[in-house]
Amino acid sequence: MENKKIKNAKVTIFNGIKFKSLLERACYRELEKSGLTFSHESDKFRLWEGVKLKNLKVFLVKGRLLQLNTTKLQDTTYCPDFRLEYKDFIIFIETKGFPNDSYPLKRKLFLKILDQLNDGHKYIFIEPHSVGQMIQAINIIRTLE
């Protein structure tokens, strides 16, 4: 089944888990083999809080006609593929074969949130684009001090 949200991605199920791409599934398998403790899509971050517009009228196409849209602008959220806790670090891994149009902005907003957290944790963000890079990421994690 093709994933319409991610370019050239194929939805797949493995161990009862639905993955958005074959790369995501392959990286999951590498993490399993590594023996590191991790979770899949366990954290959801609100990057931007939605609002109800008060001073603006918005007309959007509904059917073939323009109609007044009075719905709230929805939150913009982000859910990293994997989360690991290793030593003093919290590590988020986002596998990306072909990023969609919205991902670069979401990544910037997410990195800003992580950078501004002042909760005593050290954060790391890793974005592998291949299984080889995932193996490299696992090796980097194992060398953290």
N, C-alpha and C positions, 0 to 999 in steps of 0.2 A: 504494500500500500504506500503510495507516494505521500510525502509530507508537504502540503502546499505552502506552509509557513517558511520552510527552509529549502533553499535552492538545491536541487539534485539529491535530496535526502529521502530515504526510504524508512518508514516506520517499521519497527520489528519488535518482537516479543522474545525475551530470553529470561529464564528462571521466573516467569510470571510478571516480569517488569516490562513495561512499554517504553521503548527507546525511540527518540525522534529521528535517529540516524544510525546507520551501520557503524560509523565511526564512534558514536557514543557507546554503543554496545561493545565494540572491540576494546575501548578504553576501560569500560566496566570490568571486562574479563581480565585485562592487565592488572587492574587494581586488586581484583580477587586473587590473582596469582601472587601478587606482591606480599600478601599477608598484612598489609596496612589496614587499619580500621577506617572505614569510610561509610558515608551515606549517599544515596542518590536522590537528587531533587528534594532535599529535606528543608531547605531554607527559602523563604520568599521575602524579598525586599520591596518596599514601596519606594520607587525612585522619584515619583512626583505624585502629590496628593491631588485627586480630582476636585473639581469645583462646579458649583451651580452658577452659571453666568447671571449677573444681576443687571448690568448696564449695557448689554449687547444683545441684539437680535441676530440670530443665525438662521439663514434659509438654506436648506439642503434638498437635494433631489430625492423625492419619494415617488416611486413609480416613474412617471414622466414629468411630474410637476414639482416646482419648488414649494416646499412647505416649511413653516416655522418649526424649528427644532428646539424644544425646551428641556431636553434631557441633560442631566449632569454630565460633565466631561469626566470620564472614568479615570481611576488611578492608573499610573503606569508602573508595572511591577516587573521584577526580574527574579528568576529562580535558577541559580547556578546548577550545572549538571551534578557536581560532586563536592562534598565537604569532608575534609579530613582534619582530625586533631592529632598533632604529632609534636611531642615535647611541649614547648610553650607556644606553638603556632596553631593558628586556625587557617587552613588552606582551602581555597575555593578553586575548583578546576572547571573550566568551560571548554568543552570540545567544539571545535569549529572547523568544518570542511569548507563550506562556502557561506559566509555571513550574509544575512538578509539586510535590507536597507536600514532597518531600525537598530540593528545590533551595535554598530559603532557608538551611537549616542547612548544607548543603555549601558554599554561598558564604561563609558566616561562617567556617567552618573553613579554607577555602582562603585567604581574605583574611588571617586570622591567621598562617598559614604564610608567605605572601608578606611580611608585615610583619616577621616574625621572622628572615627570611633575612639573614644578614650576610656576603654573599659579594662585596661590591664593586659589585653591580649596582643600578640603580634600576628599580623595578617599577611597572607601571601595569596596572590592571584596568579594562576597559570593557565595559559590558553594554547594547548596543543592542537595542531592541525593534522596530525597523523599518528598512527600507532607508534612509530619510531620516536616521535616527540613525547608521547605519553610515557614510554619507557624511560626516556631521558628525564622527564619530570619526576618519575618515581625515584630515580637515582639522585636527583637534586634534593628531594624531600629527605631521603635517608642520610644525607650529609649535613642536614641543618643542625646548628648548635644553638 
